[in-house]
Amino acid sequence: MKFRVERDVLAEAVAWVARSLPQRPPVPVLAGLLVEAGNDLLRLSGFDYEISGRVEVAVDVAEPGRALVSGRLLADIARSLPPGRQVDVATEAAGGAGASKVVVTCGSTRFTLLPLPDEDYPVLPDMPAATGTVSGDVFATAVSQVAVAAGRDDTLPVLTGVRMEIDEETITLAATDRYRLAVRTLTWSPEQSGASAVALVPARTLTETAKALAAADKVVIALATGGAGEGIMGFDGGGRRTTTRLLDGEFPRYRSLLPAKSTARATVATAPFVEAVKRVALVAERTTPVRLSFEEGGLTLEAGTGDEAQAVESIEIDLDGEPIAIAFNPGYLLDGLGALDAPYTLLSFTAPGRPAMITGRATAEDGGEEPADYRYLLMPVRLSG
């Protein structure tokens, strides 16, 4: 095997595949990254029996071939090479038939890697049949908005996933960690009319994949609904392909948690609201809430008690309904506000002890109970007394 590739192209491609490699592989071969060159095409692959990654890039191939090398070491090497230079990669035999080392050369820099036994490397799973396509940037934004609410406790694996519901031309994404719930709907182009499917995708894998495919014009979503490939979901775009095993378990019935009506609604400019929460939260301990008092014309934010540091700040709001006082975990509140991507925030309340709905608005005008494509439901924190 012998090929030449630009350093930046190699570094980006290797980093994409290496992200899916396990930190502590159960067998050494799973730490490997499979390098295959042929027909002026370089294919890099990684697989740990749960997640697979594959990328193809155009290169100058002098001799076709393949080799399995340490993925993280190759990623570190590619990243350390001088940018804007050409990189030569070749296999060399040592005193006999077969490749015994992989040599990476860039200018005066030369690395020699010992290959792993590629005959023991598992075969990557095939992509299921394409279910439909969606714009890369739209998909990346939607996933980032929802995944922020996914759980991080591996003892509750069902809450570490993002539920993906496909209903004809609409995809609904939902995630919850029991303290907040994020829901986003978006349109896409299904391969067949009447498409319908449900999948629970690991949030971390989905987030990294969607972010990496954000620049792709179209992202192919592939989900097997029966037979071969069931339990696997694939994503393909911009020459990059990844598959992941789906999570098992029943996701909470979240739709019943979304309030149909509200008794009070407050509209506030998002940027000043975010900055006020950040400032007031400076005096709050990790588990200490920020108290919010909504009144006609103003919102007062408070944190701290008489025996601790305290902070108070007021900002302008438009309130429709009765005044209400409520408290939130400041980190969870900032997560929701940061995911809105809207100049104005609408907070809808039913009662001080009930979850509040946070949605985005383009203007400060209250247009009634209009539907929102992104909803963030946040549980309040009970205050003593």
SULGIRA-V138190 format. One record per residue. N is the residue number from 1. RES is the residue in one small letter. NEAR is the number of other ideal C-beta (glycine too) atoms within 10 Angstrom. Layout:
((N:RES:NEAR) (N:RES:NEAR))
//
This chain:
((1:m:20) (2:k:16) (3:f:22) (4:r:16) (5:v:21) (6:e:16) (7:r:19) (8:d:14) (9:v:16) (10:l:27) (11:a:21) (12:e:16) (13:a:22) (14:v:24) (15:a:18) (16:w:24) (17:v:25) (18:a:22) (19:r:17) (20:s:23) (21:l:20) (22:p:16) (23:q:7) (24:r:6) (25:p:14) (26:p:9) (27:v:12) (28:p:11) (29:v:15) (30:l:19) (31:a:21) (32:g:27) (33:l:25) (34:l:21) (35:v:25) (36:e:18) (37:a:25) (38:g:15) (39:n:8) (40:d:11) (41:l:15) (42:l:24) (43:r:18) (44:l:24) (45:s:23) (46:g:26) (47:f:23) (48:d:17) (49:y:13) (50:e:13) (51:i:20) (52:s:24) (53:g:27) (54:r:22) (55:v:22) (56:e:16) (57:v:17) (58:a:12) (59:v:21) (60:d:14) (61:v:18) (62:a:13) (63:e:11) (64:p:14) (65:g:16) (66:r:17) (67:a:21) (68:l:21) (69:v:23) (70:s:20) (71:g:28) (72:r:14) (73:l:16) (74:l:25) (75:a:21) (76:d:15) (77:i:20) (78:a:24) (79:r:15) (80:s:12) (81:l:20) (82:p:11) (83:p:9) (84:g:8) (85:r:12) (86:q:14) (87:v:23) (88:d:16) (89:v:25) (90:a:19) (91:t:21) (92:e:12) (93:a:10) (94:a:8) (95:g:5) (96:g:6) (97:a:6) (98:g:8) (99:a:16) (100:s:13) (101:k:15) (102:v:21) (103:v:14) (104:v:19) (105:t:16) (106:c:19) (107:g:12) (108:s:6) (109:t:13) (110:r:10) (111:f:17) (112:t:10) (113:l:17) (114:l:10) (115:p:18) (116:l:20) (117:p:10) (118:d:16) (119:e:7) (120:d:12) (121:y:18) (122:p:13) (123:v:8) (124:l:15) (125:p:17) (126:d:14) (127:m:20) (128:p:20) (129:a:15) (130:a:15) (131:t:22) (132:g:21) (133:t:19) (134:v:24) (135:s:19) (136:g:21) (137:d:15) (138:v:16) (139:f:27) (140:a:21) (141:t:19) (142:a:23) (143:v:26) (144:s:18) (145:q:26) (146:v:27) (147:a:25) (148:v:20) (149:a:26) (150:a:23) (151:g:18) (152:r:10) (153:d:10) (154:d:8) (155:t:7) (156:l:12) (157:p:14) (158:v:15) (159:l:22) (160:t:20) (161:g:25) (162:v:28) (163:r:22) (164:m:21) (165:e:17) (166:i:20) (167:d:14) (168:e:14) (169:e:13) (170:t:14) (171:i:24) (172:t:19) (173:l:23) (174:a:24) (175:a:28) (176:t:22) (177:d:18) (178:r:12) (179:y:15) (180:r:22) (181:l:24) (182:a:26) (183:v:24) (184:r:23) (185:t:17) (186:l:19) (187:t:13) (188:w:21) (189:s:11) (190:p:22) (191:e:13) (192:q:11) (193:s:7) (194:g:7) (195:a:19) (196:s:11) (197:a:17) (198:v:14) (199:a:22) (200:l:22) (201:v:25) (202:p:22) (203:a:25) (204:r:16) (205:t:22) (206:l:26) (207:t:19) (208:e:19) (209:t:30) (210:a:24) (211:k:16) (212:a:22) (213:l:25) (214:a:19) (215:a:12) (216:a:21) (217:d:10) (218:k:17) (219:v:24) (220:v:18) (221:i:25) (222:a:20) (223:l:24) (224:a:20) (225:t:15) (226:g:6) (227:g:8) (228:a:10) (229:g:18) (230:e:11) (231:g:14) (232:i:20) (233:m:26) (234:g:23) (235:f:26) (236:d:20) (237:g:24) (238:g:17) (239:g:15) (240:r:23) (241:r:21) (242:t:26) (243:t:25) (244:t:23) (245:r:16) (246:l:18) (247:l:19) (248:d:10) (249:g:11) (250:e:7) (251:f:17) (252:p:14) (253:r:7) (254:y:16) (255:r:11) (256:s:7) (257:l:14) (258:l:13) (259:p:17) (260:a:6) (261:k:7) (262:s:19) (263:t:14) (264:a:18) (265:r:19) (266:a:25) (267:t:17) (268:v:23) (269:a:15) (270:t:18) (271:a:12) (272:p:14) (273:f:23) (274:v:17) (275:e:12) (276:a:20) (277:v:22) (278:k:13) (279:r:13) (280:v:22) (281:a:21) (282:l:11) (283:v:17) (284:a:22) (285:e:11) (286:r:7) (287:t:8) (288:t:17) (289:p:21) (290:v:25) (291:r:19) (292:l:23) (293:s:15) (294:f:21) (295:e:15) (296:e:12) (297:g:9) (298:g:13) (299:l:20) (300:t:16) (301:l:20) (302:e:20) (303:a:24) (304:g:19) (305:t:11) (306:g:5) (307:d:6) (308:e:11) (309:a:11) (310:q:13) (311:a:16) (312:v:12) (313:e:15) (314:s:14) (315:i:15) (316:e:11) (317:i:20) (318:d:15) (319:l:21) (320:d:15) (321:g:14) (322:e:11) (323:p:12) (324:i:19) (325:a:14) (326:i:23) (327:a:19) (328:f:22) (329:n:21) (330:p:21) (331:g:13) (332:y:19) (333:l:24) (334:l:18) (335:d:17) (336:g:27) (337:l:23) (338:g:14) (339:a:21) (340:l:21) (341:d:12) (342:a:16) (343:p:13) (344:y:20) (345:t:22) (346:l:24) (347:l:27) (348:s:22) (349:f:22) (350:t:16) (351:a:14) (352:p:13) (353:g:10) (354:r:15) (355:p:21) (356:a:25) (357:m:22) (358:i:23) (359:t:21) (360:g:21) (361:r:20) (362:a:9) (363:t:10) (364:a:14) (365:e:9) (366:d:16) (367:g:9) (368:g:6) (369:e:11) (370:e:9) (371:p:7) (372:a:19) (373:d:15) (374:y:22) (375:r:21) (376:y:30) (377:l:23) (378:l:23) (379:m:17) (380:p:19) (381:v:17) (382:r:9) (383:l:12) (384:s:4) (385:g:2))
//
